[in-house]
């Protein structure tokens, strides 16, 4: 059983999540803009996530 996580592992995970979070956010904005909306919806985010999975 793992009891601890190194600082470096946490930083690496944080950086990866931020990178993919920004990609997903940009794609979600693209979907909203294509639909001529100013608001990003939950569906935009779900579609953006699906693009990267």
Buried (B, 14 or more C-beta within 10 A) or exposed (E): EEEEEEEEEEEEEEEEEEEEEEBBBEBBBBBBEEEEEEEBEEEBBEBBBEEEE
